[in-house]
Protein backbone atom coordinates (compact mmCIF):
# COMPACT_ATOMS: atom_id res chain seq x y z
CA UNK A 1 0.00 0.00 0.00
CA UNK A 2 1.52 3.28 -1.08
CA UNK A 3 1.95 6.25 1.26
CA UNK A 4 0.60 9.34 -0.53
CA UNK A 5 2.48 11.96 1.51
CA UNK A 6 3.46 14.94 -0.63
CA UNK A 7 6.94 15.00 0.93
CA UNK A 8 8.86 12.07 -0.61
CA UNK A 9 11.36 12.04 2.26
CA UNK A 10 8.69 11.05 4.81
CA UNK A 11 6.86 8.45 2.73
CA UNK A 12 6.64 5.00 4.29
CA UNK A 13 4.87 2.39 2.18
CA UNK A 14 3.33 -0.69 3.80
CA UNK A 15 4.78 -3.89 2.33
CA UNK A 16 3.80 -7.52 2.76
CA UNK A 17 5.14 -10.64 1.08
CA UNK A 18 2.93 -13.66 0.59
CA UNK A 19 4.27 -17.09 -0.32
CA UNK A 20 1.86 -19.88 -1.23
CA UNK A 21 1.80 -22.99 0.93
CA UNK A 22 1.70 -26.03 -1.39
CA UNK A 23 0.24 -28.11 1.46
CA UNK A 24 -3.02 -26.13 1.32
CA UNK A 25 -5.76 -27.75 -0.72
CA UNK A 26 -6.59 -24.41 -2.35
CA UNK A 27 -3.39 -24.65 -4.41
CA UNK A 28 -4.09 -28.15 -5.74
CA UNK A 29 -5.88 -29.08 -8.93
CA UNK A 30 -9.65 -28.88 -8.24
CA UNK A 31 -11.30 -32.18 -7.34
CA UNK A 32 -14.76 -30.65 -7.01
CA UNK A 33 -16.45 -27.69 -8.71
CA UNK A 34 -14.05 -25.26 -7.01
CA UNK A 35 -11.18 -25.17 -4.54
CA UNK A 36 -11.44 -23.58 -1.09
CA UNK A 37 -10.40 -19.93 -0.97
CA UNK A 38 -6.80 -19.05 -0.14
CA UNK A 39 -5.32 -15.66 0.65
CA UNK A 40 -4.28 -13.11 3.23
CA UNK A 41 -6.87 -12.74 5.96
CA UNK A 42 -5.31 -9.66 7.53
CA UNK A 43 -3.38 -7.23 5.37
CA UNK A 44 -3.34 -3.95 7.35
CA UNK A 45 -5.45 -2.64 10.24
CA UNK A 46 -7.83 0.31 9.96
CA UNK A 47 -5.79 2.01 12.67
CA UNK A 48 -2.64 1.84 10.53
CA UNK A 49 -4.50 3.21 7.50
CA UNK A 50 -5.80 6.15 9.54
CA UNK A 51 -2.54 6.64 11.46
CA UNK A 52 0.14 9.26 10.69
CA UNK A 53 0.86 7.55 7.38
CA UNK A 54 -1.08 8.95 4.46
CA UNK A 55 -2.53 5.86 2.80
CA UNK A 56 -6.06 7.22 2.38
CA UNK A 57 -6.28 10.59 0.58
CA UNK A 58 -9.52 11.92 -0.92
CA UNK A 59 -11.16 8.49 -0.55
CA UNK A 60 -8.40 6.85 -2.64
CA UNK A 61 -5.95 4.09 -1.69
CA UNK A 62 -3.19 2.90 -4.02
CA UNK A 63 -2.01 -0.70 -3.84
CA UNK A 64 1.00 -1.90 -5.84
CA UNK A 65 1.18 -5.61 -6.58
CA UNK A 66 4.21 -7.47 -7.90
CA UNK A 67 3.71 -11.08 -8.98
CA UNK A 68 6.55 -13.50 -9.57
CA UNK A 69 6.31 -17.11 -10.74
CA UNK A 70 6.41 -19.62 -7.91
CA UNK A 71 7.14 -23.31 -8.39
CA UNK A 72 4.66 -25.20 -6.18
CA UNK A 73 6.37 -28.50 -6.94
CA UNK A 74 9.94 -27.44 -6.19
C-alpha positions in Angstrom: 0.0 0.0 0.0 1.5 3.3 -1.1 1.9 6.2 1.3 0.6 9.3 -0.5 2.5 12.0 1.5 3.5 14.9 -0.6 6.9 15.0 0.9 8.9 12.1 -0.6 11.4 12.0 2.3 8.7 11.0 4.8 6.9 8.5 2.7 6.6 5.0 4.3 4.9 2.4 2.2 3.3 -0.7 3.8 4.8 -3.9 2.3 3.8 -7.5 2.8 5.1 -10.6 1.1 2.9 -13.7 0.6 4.3 -17.1 -0.3 1.9 -19.9 -1.2 1.8 -23.0 0.9 1.7 -26.0 -1.4 0.2 -28.1 1.5 -3.0 -26.1 1.3 -5.8 -27.7 -0.7 -6.6 -24.4 -2.4 -3.4 -24.6 -4.4 -4.1 -28.1 -5.7 -5.9 -29.1 -8.9 -9.7 -28.9 -8.2 -11.3 -32.2 -7.3 -14.8 -30.6 -7.0 -16.5 -27.7 -8.7 -14.1 -25.3 -7.0 -11.2 -25.2 -4.5 -11.4 -23.6 -1.1 -10.4 -19.9 -1.0 -6.8 -19.1 -0.1 -5.3 -15.7 0.7 -4.3 -13.1 3.2 -6.9 -12.7 6.0 -5.3 -9.7 7.5 -3.4 -7.2 5.4 -3.3 -4.0 7.4 -5.5 -2.6 10.2 -7.8 0.3 10.0 -5.8 2.0 12.7 -2.6 1.8 10.5 -4.5 3.2 7.5 -5.8 6.2 9.5 -2.5 6.6 11.5 0.1 9.3 10.7 0.9 7.5 7.4 -1.1 8.9 4.5 -2.5 5.9 2.8 -6.1 7.2 2.4 -6.3 10.6 0.6 -9.5 11.9 -0.9 -11.2 8.5 -0.5 -8.4 6.9 -2.6 -5.9 4.1 -1.7 -3.2 2.9 -4.0 -2.0 -0.7 -3.8 1.0 -1.9 -5.8 1.2 -5.6 -6.6 4.2 -7.5 -7.9 3.7 -11.1 -9.0 6.5 -13.5 -9.6 6.3 -17.1 -10.7 6.4 -19.6 -7.9 7.1 -23.3 -8.4 4.7 -25.2 -6.2 6.4 -28.5 -6.9 9.9 -27.4 -6.2 
